[in-house]
């Protein structure tokens, strides 16, 4: 069996993949051991300045830097990524006197970083350097160096950034999470920064979901006839209707299921009060959408009324939530 055949065998490929994972684990363990007060000093710089954190890096470091900037921005630290080569062609103007530069380079010698670093030195803009080589050009021109340990890349030739980019990403996440803690950044604030996707939607309030154009909840009086109940459910298109007390507050709920079960009785004399459920599950507009989803799924119901000051304001239907991505 040739070396090429051996490398292509399933067992060899599986072992190679596991070896890469082990190297990554070892790199992260080594990184954990190097965390010191430089991270706290980097946080102090960022917290003490009103402007943006401008993240930059070349090549794979730039790709990781874009993710770090996005994580910072979504967790309370205003940040954006700028390509270092673009800085040399006018984008240095994005480095205002109140900003902080977070520069990423594994070697610390990326030539595209030299112009931004020299500019920051001249303008008094603090630089946080993230590199494996504190003695590099980046390290010498940074107020704080977040130094990563020198470990072997998972690439068999030691060329493609692998373990080094993983450590960079992890260190950027650590910085973002410490800043998030220091700012007291809450789940509600995260939801405001992240309204899209299942996670963002789950952090929205029920009131946010309702918006200004939500359809009013269909209602009937407690003395409504069976025919009036069926008509209200049909017109409302939500599979349920709210039954109101004389003062307009919610007295009960009638669903499609309640209507079907009522056919086992003499429906000619039935009123809404006779077939309604008297203790319906409800939610307020300030509740999170994740709470509404929990109520629906845990109680195995398809509709949930939103109640404002005791009065039904809207209906949340699980089919709508599934369509919108709130429920998998």
C-alpha positions in Angstrom: 0.0 0.0 0.0 1.4 3.3 -1.0 1.6 6.4 1.2 -1.0 8.1 -0.9 -3.4 5.1 -0.5 -2.8 5.1 3.2 -3.5 8.8 3.5 -6.8 8.3 1.6 -8.0 5.4 3.7 -11.0 6.2 6.0 -9.1 5.2 9.1 -6.2 7.5 8.2 -8.5 10.4 7.5 -10.3 10.0 10.7 -7.1 9.8 12.7 -5.8 12.9 10.9 -9.0 14.8 11.8 -8.8 13.8 15.4 -5.1 14.9 15.5 -6.1 18.3 14.3 -8.7 18.6 17.0 -6.2 17.5 19.6 -3.8 20.1 18.5 -6.5 22.8 18.7 -7.4 21.7 22.2 -3.8 21.8 23.3 -3.4 25.3 21.7 -6.5 26.6 23.6 -5.2 25.1 26.9 -1.9 26.8 26.3 -3.7 30.1 25.5 -5.7 29.8 28.7 -2.5 29.6 30.7 -1.1 32.9 29.2 -4.1 35.1 30.1 -2.8 37.8 32.4 -3.5 41.4 33.4 -2.9 42.6 29.8 -6.4 41.6 29.0 -7.7 43.7 31.9 -5.6 46.6 30.7 -7.0 46.2 27.2 -10.5 46.4 28.6 -9.6 49.5 30.6 -8.4 51.2 27.4 -11.6 50.3 25.5 -13.9 51.2 28.4 -12.2 54.5 28.9 -12.6 55.8 25.3 -16.0 56.9 23.8 -15.3 56.0 20.2 -15.4 52.8 18.2 -13.0 49.9 18.4 -11.6 49.6 14.9 -10.5 46.1 14.2 -8.0 45.3 11.5 -5.9 42.4 10.2 -4.6 40.9 7.0 -5.5 37.6 5.4 -6.8 35.0 7.8 -6.3 37.4 10.7 -8.6 39.8 8.9 -11.3 37.2 8.5 -11.1 36.4 12.2 -11.0 40.2 13.0 -14.3 40.6 11.1 -15.9 38.1 13.4 -14.4 39.7 16.5 -15.7 43.1 15.5 -19.1 41.6 14.9 -19.1 40.0 18.3 -18.0 43.2 20.0 -20.7 45.2 18.3 -23.5 42.7 19.2 -22.5 42.6 22.9 -22.3 46.3 23.7 -18.9 47.5 22.4 -19.2 49.6 19.3 -16.8 48.2 16.8 -16.3 47.6 13.1 -13.7 46.0 10.8 -11.5 47.9 8.3 -9.1 46.2 5.9 -5.6 47.5 6.6 -4.7 47.9 2.9 -7.8 50.2 2.5 -6.5 52.3 5.4 -3.4 53.2 3.4 -5.7 54.5 0.7 -7.9 56.9 2.7 -9.6 54.8 5.3 -7.2 56.0 8.0 -9.8 58.7 8.4 -11.9 56.2 10.3 -9.3 56.3 13.0 -10.6 59.3 15.0 -8.9 60.6 18.1 -11.5 58.8 20.3 -11.2 55.4 18.7 -9.1 52.4 19.7 -7.3 50.2 17.2 -7.4 46.4 17.7 -4.7 45.1 15.3 -4.3 41.4 14.6 -1.3 39.7 13.1 0.1 36.3 14.1 3.7 37.3 13.1 3.2 40.9 14.0 5.1 41.9 10.9 2.2 42.2 8.3 3.4 45.1 6.1 -0.1 46.3 5.5 -0.4 47.1 9.2 2.6 49.5 9.2 0.8 52.6 8.0 -2.1 52.2 10.5 0.3 51.6 13.3 2.5 54.6 12.4 -0.6 56.8 12.1 -1.9 55.7 15.5 1.5 56.5 17.1 1.5 60.0 15.5 -2.1 60.7 16.4 -2.0 59.3 20.0 -4.6 56.6 19.2 -4.0 53.6 21.5 -3.3 50.2 19.8 -4.2 46.8 21.3 -2.1 44.2 19.5 -3.1 40.6 19.2 0.0 38.5 18.1 2.2 35.6 18.9 5.3 37.8 18.8 5.3 40.6 21.3 8.7 41.8 20.1 7.4 42.3 16.5 6.6 45.7 14.9 3.0 45.3 16.0 4.1 44.4 19.6 6.5 47.4 19.8 3.8 49.8 18.6 1.0 48.6 20.8 0.0 50.0 24.2 -1.1 46.6 25.2 -0.2 43.2 23.7 -2.5 40.3 24.0 0.2 37.7 23.4 -0.7 34.2 22.2 1.6 31.2 22.9 3.7 29.9 20.0 2.3 26.5 19.2 2.4 24.3 16.1 -0.1 24.8 13.3 -2.3 21.9 12.5 -1.2 22.2 8.9 1.3 19.4 8.2 3.6 22.0 6.5 3.2 24.5 9.2 1.9 27.0 6.7 -1.9 27.4 6.7 -3.1 29.3 9.8 -5.1 26.8 11.9 -4.3 26.6 15.6 -3.2 30.3 15.5 -6.5 31.5 14.0 -8.4 29.4 16.5 -6.5 31.0 19.4 -7.1 34.5 17.9 -10.8 33.9 17.7 -10.9 32.5 21.3 -8.9 35.5 22.6 -11.2 37.9 20.8 -14.3 36.2 22.3 -12.7 36.4 25.7 -12.1 40.1 25.3 -15.7 40.7 24.1 -17.2 38.7 26.9 -15.2 40.5 29.6 -16.3 43.8 28.1 -19.9 42.6 28.0 -19.7 41.7 31.7 -18.2 45.1 32.6 -20.9 46.9 30.7 -23.6 44.9 32.4 -25.0 44.1 28.9 -28.3 42.4 29.4 -30.3 39.8 27.4 -32.8 42.6 26.5 -30.0 44.8 25.1 -28.7 41.8 23.1 -32.1 41.4 21.7 -32.2 45.0 20.5 -28.8 44.5 18.8 -29.8 41.2 17.4 -33.5 41.2 16.3 -33.0 38.7 13.4 -32.7 34.9 13.6 -34.3 32.5 16.1 -32.1 33.8 19.0 -32.9 37.4 18.3 -36.6 36.7 17.9 -36.8 34.8 21.1 -35.4 37.8 23.0 -38.0 40.2 21.5 -40.9 41.1 23.7 -44.5 40.1 22.8 -45.2 43.8 22.3 -42.4 44.0 19.7 -43.9 41.1 17.9 -47.3 42.7 17.9 -46.0 45.9 16.5 -48.4 48.7 15.6 -50.4 46.9 12.9 -51.4 43.7 14.7 -54.9 42.5 14.1 -57.2 42.9 17.1 -58.2 39.8 18.9 -61.7 38.5 17.8 -64.2 38.7 20.7 -67.7 37.7 21.6 -69.9 38.5 24.7 -70.5 35.7 27.1 -74.1 35.5 26.0 -73.2 35.1 22.3 -74.9 32.2 20.5 -73.1 29.2 19.2 -73.5 30.5 15.6 -72.0 33.8 16.6 -69.1 32.0 18.2 -68.4 30.0 15.1 -68.7 33.1 12.9 -66.2 35.1 15.1 -63.7 32.2 15.1 -64.0 32.0 11.3 -63.6 35.7 10.7 -60.7 36.0 13.1 -58.7 33.2 11.3 -56.8 32.3 14.4 -58.7 29.3 15.6 -60.0 30.9 18.7 -62.1 33.8 20.1 -62.0 35.7 23.4 -65.1 35.7 25.5 -65.6 39.0 27.3 -67.2 39.9 30.6 -69.7 42.8 30.8 -66.8 45.1 31.7 -64.8 44.1 28.6 -62.2 42.0 30.4 -61.3 38.5 29.4 -63.6 35.9 30.9 -62.6 32.9 28.8 -61.5 31.5 25.5 -63.2 29.3 22.9 -61.0 27.3 20.4 -61.8 25.2 17.4 -61.5 22.2 19.7 -64.1 23.6 22.1 -66.5 24.1 19.1 -66.0 20.5 17.9 -66.6 19.1 21.4 -69.8 21.2 21.7 -71.4 19.2 18.8 -71.8 16.3 21.2 -74.4 18.4 23.0 -77.5 20.2 22.0 -76.0 23.3 20.4 -79.3 25.2 19.8 -79.3 26.7 23.3 -75.6 26.9 23.9 -74.0 30.3 24.6 -70.3 31.3 24.7 -70.3 31.0 28.5 -71.4 27.4 28.2 -68.4 26.2 26.1 -65.6 28.5 27.0 -62.5 27.6 28.9 -62.5 29.8 32.0 -58.8 29.8 32.9 -57.1 30.4 29.6 -53.3 30.8 29.2 -52.4 34.4 28.6 -49.3 36.5 28.3 -48.6 40.2 28.7 -46.9 42.5 26.1 -43.7 42.8 28.2 -43.0 39.1 28.2 -40.3 37.7 26.0 -41.4 35.8 22.9 -39.4 32.8 24.3 -41.8 32.8 27.2 -44.8 32.8 24.9 -43.3 29.9 22.9 -42.7 28.0 26.2 -46.3 28.4 27.3 -47.6 27.2 23.9 -45.3 24.2 23.7 -45.4 23.1 27.4 -49.2 23.3 27.5 -49.6 21.8 24.0 -51.9 24.6 22.9 -52.0 26.4 19.5 -53.2 29.8 20.6 -52.3 32.3 23.3 -54.0 35.6 24.0 -52.1 38.7 24.7 -53.8 40.6 27.5 -53.4 44.3 28.3 -55.0 45.5 31.5 -57.2 42.4 31.5 -58.5 42.9 28.0 -57.5 40.7 25.0 -55.3 42.6 22.6 -54.0 40.0 20.2 -53.7 36.3 19.5 -50.4 34.5 19.1 -50.8 31.3 17.0 -48.1 28.7 17.0 -48.5 28.3 13.2 -47.4 31.9 12.8 -44.4 31.4 15.1 -43.3 28.3 13.1 -43.6 30.2 9.9 -41.6 33.1 11.3 -38.9 30.8 12.7 -39.7 31.3 16.4 -40.4 27.5 16.7 -38.4 24.8 15.0 
